[in-house]
Amino acid sequence: MVSKYDLVVIGSGSAANVAASQCRAAGWTVAVIDFRPFGGTCALRGCDPKKVLIGAADAVDQARRLFGKGVMADGLGIKWTDLMAFKRTFTDDMPAMMESSFTGRGIDTFHGMARFTGRNTIEVGDKVLEGRYILIASGAEPMTLGIDGEEYLKTSEQFLELDHLPGRIVLVGGGFIAFEFGHLTRRAGVEVTMLEQAPYVLGPFDQDLVAMLLKKSREIGIDVRTGTAVTAVEKTGESFIVRASSQGEEHRFEADIVVHAAGRVPAIKALDLDVAGVQHEAGRLKLSEFLQSVSNSAVYAAGDAAHMGPALTPVAGRDGEIAATNMLEGNHVRTDYTVVPSVVFSLPPLASVGLREDEARKKGLNFRTTHDDTSGWYTNHRVNENTAGFKILVETGSEKIIGAHLLGPHAEEVINLFALAMRAGIPANDLKRTVYAYPTATSDIAYML
């Protein structure tokens, strides 16, 4: 027997929750499917639990920086088992709460792997669901690296469930996950090696600030190797050997755990998209600017599965809203990812919104740049942080901020003010003349412009 719905959603994370809720509030019948615990990556296996762990490392790091300056930090450290127990207070109850939230609003929930059996029909277990519309919000998964011994790699979500922290970690990759896990575990006393095959790390970010963070990473003892491609992972007893190649030379690294930090791709392989006539290429759905499949008008996608904008939770939520609005009212809301702040929660954090210098030049824009090392500024000197800086891009004539890049304590919060100014079109001079509470990290904005 086929169960019919106005909307069938594959996934239960941020994009799924927003879209399902919006369509149900409009009177639609809605079903949500997930083969994993309800809640999605961010709440259960990503940004939220990660930030809990990094918060503890940040507290320890700040205390250590102030040791001898009024703080007694002798014996201070991270007790991993207690920290993980605290982390689980945020995640353990989430699936039941999320599913209850769906059912409480009259949204039907299904557990199991979803796959298309037709252009608008989905099979889950022994049930078949038919939807006027289907929303693919299945999230992302680690990309396949194609190396020998790949099965020995721990994923980021497996790392976030470790009961005990090993003594030696090799991180394969040099992006968000690698720097966040690297800084977290190094503050916990772990020997950390980061292997990135590209000649640079954190490619989407301003490379002048990245260079400062890279220097800091190495100063605290993280062995960062760029231009180093991992070729194989071998298990030897309870440990591992990671083999890598750099400039024609072979290298060998020993580790107790090897973590996949080399990027994620849309989790769409298991959906049998071809059966539904949903076009895809190189692991990505072919979508219009309305988040609709270009080949099946009944299918939309949102969030990491859509892979249209940055793989960030707020983007997923906004995607869910756009997809729901277009399904409900007809296609008229387009995606817009021009002003989306992103943060690497390293210690200190690195944040960015808008264009980098190279991107602004490529667009032919006329702009001025302000750039400085702020480690000596009061905000950073107060907490004895020796790594901090900024770079701001302001368009000539309009005085609009077109890019903001921050490194240092509170960068993850201050970047949101720049994003607000950019979204609202507030000129740099107006932002500079604003009277800020002092002394605060945001009061530094006036001196950055």
N, C-alpha and C positions, 0 to 999 in steps of 0.2 A: 504494500500500500504506500502511495506517495503522499507525503505531507506538504501542503502548499503554503507558501509564505510570500509576503511582498518583498522581503529582504532576507537573504541568507548570508551571514558573515562568517568568513573563515579566519579564526584568530580571536583572541580575547584581550589584547593589549590596549594601548591608548587610542589608536585609530579606530579599532573595533568598538570600543566602549563609547566613544563620542558619536560615531555614525549610528550604531544600534540605538542609542538613547534618543538621538534626534529624530530618527525615523519612527521609533515607537511613540514618542511624544506627539507625532503628527497623525497617529492613529493606525500606523502600519502594523501588520503582523511580522514579527522578527524572530529569527533563530540565530544562535551563535554556536559555532563549533570550534573545539580545540582538543588536540590529542594530548596536550600537556595541562598541568594545573592552570586554572583560570587566573589571569592577571597580566600576562605578557612579560616580555623581557625586562623592561625597566623596573617594574615593581618587584619582580622575583629573582631575576638573574642578571641584572645590569646596573643601571645608574643608581638606583636607590640603595641596594645593599652595598655596592661599591663605595658610595659616599659615606656610609656608616663606618666602614673600615678605614677609609682615608681620614675621616674626622679624628679618629683615635691617633693615627700616625701624625696628623697635624698638631694635635695637642702635645704629643711627646716631643716633636721636632721643635716647637716653639719654646717649650720648657728647657730643652737642651741648649738652644741658642742663647737663652738668658741665664744659663748657668754661670755663676760668678758675677752676675749683674743684679743680684738681689734674689735669685731663685736657686734653691738647693735641689739639684736634679740627680743626686747620687742614687743609683739603683733604679732609675726610672726606665721603663721599657714597655713593651707590648706583650701581654699574655694572650696568645692567640686563641686558646680554647674559650676564655672568658669573652673575648671580643666577638668570636663567632656566635656564642650563645646570645649576646646582645643583638647581633645582626639578625638572628632568627626571630627575635621578638617583632621585627618589622615584616618578615616574610612568611612565617609559618601559618598565620591566620589569614593571609591575604587571599588565597584561592577560594576558601569558603565564603569570605566576605564579598568577593567580586561576583561569584556565582549567585549568591543570595541577592546581591544588588540587581543583577539581571532578572532573575525570576520574580523579584518583588515588583518589578515594573512590567511584568507580563511578557518578558522575553524568554523564549524557550531555549534551553541549553542542551548541548549534545557533546559527549566525550568520544573521541576517536579520530583517526586519520581521515581527512576529507579528500575525496577525489571526484573530478567531474565524470559524469556518465552521459552528458549531453550538453547542449549550449546553455541550459539554465537548470540543470539537475545535478545534485551532489549526493554521493553515497557516503555514509558514515556508519560503519559497522553493518548491521543488517537493515538499516533504514535508508530511505531515499527522500531527499528534500528537494522540492522544486521552488525556485524563487523567481519572481518577476525580475529581480535584480540580485546579483551576486557581488559581494564585496570581498576582495582578497586582501586581508590584513594579517597575513601569516608571519610577518616579521622577517628576520634574517638569521643566517646560520654561518658558521665559519667556512670560508672559502676552501676549496680543495687545493692543496699545494703540489700534489703529484710527486712526492719524494718517498724514497724507501723508508719504512718505519713510521709512516705518518700516523698509524694507529696508536703510537705511543704518546702522541701529543695530547695534553690536557686542554680542553677548551676554556674560555674565560669563565663560563658558568660553572664548570667543574672546579676551577680554581676557587671560586667564591663559595664552594661547599667544603673546602679542605678542613678536616678536623685538626690537623697538625701541619705546621709550616715547616717545610724541609730546609736544610742548610744551604743548598745550592740550587738556583733556578736559572734556566736559560729561557729567554723570551725570544720567540721567532717573530720578528717584525719590529718596526720602529714608529708606530703610530700612537693613537690615544691609549689603547689598552696596554701597550708595552710601557709607556712612560708612567701611567697611573699605577700599574702593578709593580713596576720597577721601584718607584719612589716609596710606595707603601711597604714592600717587603724589605727594602734596604734599611728603612727606619726601624724595622723589626729585627735587624741583625743578619739578614740573609745575604749570601754571596750572590750577586746578580750580574748576569751577562745578557746583553741585548744585541741581537744579530739582525741587521737590516740590509737587504740586498741592494737597495737604491743608494746613491751617493750622498743622500741627505735623509734626515728624519723629519717627521711632522710636516710633510709637504704642503698641506693647506694653510699653514701659518707663516707669519712674517719670519723670514729666515735670520734676520739680525737678532730678534728676540729668541728664536730657537737656538741660536749659537750660544746665547747667554745661559739658557736652560741646559743645554748640552754640557757646557763647561761646569755648571753646578752639579749635574748628574755624575760627571766623572770625579768631581771633587769629593762627593760623598761616597764614592767607591763603586759606582755602577760602571761596568766595563762595556762601553757602547762601541760596537763595530759597524761602520757603514761600508757599503760596497762588498758585503759579505753574504753570500747566498748559501743557505742551508741545503745540503744535498742528501743527507740521510740521518736517521736517528736509529741507534742500536741499543738494545737492552743488554746490560751486563749485570746479572744478579739483581740487586735492588736499585741500581743506578742506571744511568744512560750515558751514551757517548753521542754527541752531536757533531756530525761532520759538515764542514762548510768550505766554500771556495772563495778566495779573494785575490784578484789580479793574478790568476794562474797558480796561486799557491793554495795548498790544502791545509786546513786547520782542524783541530780536534778540541772539543770542549766537554768537560765532564759535568754532569748535573744529577740531582736527585729527582728533579721534575722538569719537564720541558713544556712550555705553555705556548699554545697557538695564539699569537697576537698580530697576525699578518692580514687581518681584514675579514669582513663578513659580506655575504652576498644574499640577495632575496631568497627566502625559503619557499621555493615554488616547484622544485623538482618533482615532488610526490603528487602533485595535483592533477596530473594527466590533462594538461592544458590543451593539447592537440585535439582531444576528444571534443572539447568545447569550442574549437576553432579560435582559441585565444592565441594570437601571435606573440612570439617571444624570440629573442635573439641574444646569444652570449649570456644566458642566465638572467636576462632582464625582460620584463613585460613591455610590449609596445603600447604606449598609452598616449592619449591626446593631452592637451593642456588642461582638460577638464577632469583628468584622472580616469578617463574611460578607455577601455580596450579599443584599439583602432579596428579590430576585426569582429568583435562581438559586443553589440551595444548594450547587452544585459549585464556586462561585467565591468566593474570598476575596481580600482586598487588604491591603497592608502598606506602611508608609513614606510617602513623599511622594505616591505614587499614591493611597493611601487618604485622605490629607488629613484624618485624624481628630484628630491631635495636632499639636504644633509640628513644623515641617519641619526636624528635627534628626537627625543620624546615630544617636545613641543611641536615639532614639524609633523610628527605622526598625528597628534591631536588635531592640528589645523587641517591636515589632509583629510582626516575623517569627517570634519565639518564641511569641507569643500565637496567631497564625494556625496555626502548625504544631501546637501543643498541641491546639487545638480541632479541627483536621482529624484528628489521630491518636486523640484520646480522646473526641471529642464536645464540643460547645460548653459550656464551663464557666468559662473564663478571660475576664474582661472587661478592656477597656482602662481605664487609669487614668493620666491626664496631670496630676494635681493637683500633683505635686512634680517638676517638670522644669526644671532650671536652663538658662538660655540666656545667651549672651555675644555682644556686638558687639566684634569684635577691632579696635577703633579704638585710637588711642594718645593717652590711656590707654584701657584696655578698660572697657566697661560691662557689668555682669552682673546677673541677676535670677532669683529663684525665688519661687514662691508668688504671693500676691495683692498688687496695688497698693492704695493707700488707698481709691481710688474703688470698687474691686471689693469690698473688705472692707465698706465702708459699705453698698453695694448689697445685700450678703448679710445686713445687719443685725447684724454682729458687733460686740462690744464689745472694744476693743483700745487699747493705748497705742503711741505712735510715738516712736522716738528718731531724730533726724536731725541731721547736722552736716557741716560742711565740714572735711575732714581734711587739707587741703593743708599745714597747719602741723605735723601730727603727724610724729613721727620717721621713720616708714616712708616717707613721701612727701618730707619735707624732705631726707632722706638722698640721694635721687636728684634733688633739685631739681625735683620735679613740682608745679606750681602748680594742678593741677586734680584734685581727689579729694573724695569724700564718700560718705555712706551714709544709708540709711533702713531701719530695722528695725521690723516690726509684730509686737507680742506680744499674744496674746489675754488679756483680763482673766480672772482666776480660774485657768484652766488653766496660764497662763504658757507656752503653746506658741507657738512662732514661726510666724506664718502668712504672712509675707512678708519677703524680704531683698533689698535693692537696693544695689549697690556700684559705685563709680566710682573708678578709680585703679590704680596698679601692683599686679599680682597679684590683681586682682578676679576674674579668670577661674579662679583656683585656690581662693581663699577661699570663693567662692560654693558650692563643693561641700561644705564643712563645714556650711554652713547647710542645704543640701539633705539631708545625712545626718541632721542633728538633726531636721529636719521630718519626714522619712520614719520615723525611729525614735521620734518623739514625745518627744524629750529637752527638758525645760523650759528656758527661757531662763536661770533661776538656776543650773542644773547646768552649762550651757555657760559661764556667766560664772565659775563657781568652778573650772573646769578649769585646771590649770597647764600653760601653753603654753611651748614653747621660745621663748627671747627672745634677741636681737631678731628677730622674724619678722613677716610680714604677718598671720599667723593670731593672733598674740598681741594684736592690736588688737581681736579679737572681744570680749574681756571689757569693753572700754571702749565698745563699741557697744551694749551691753545695759543 
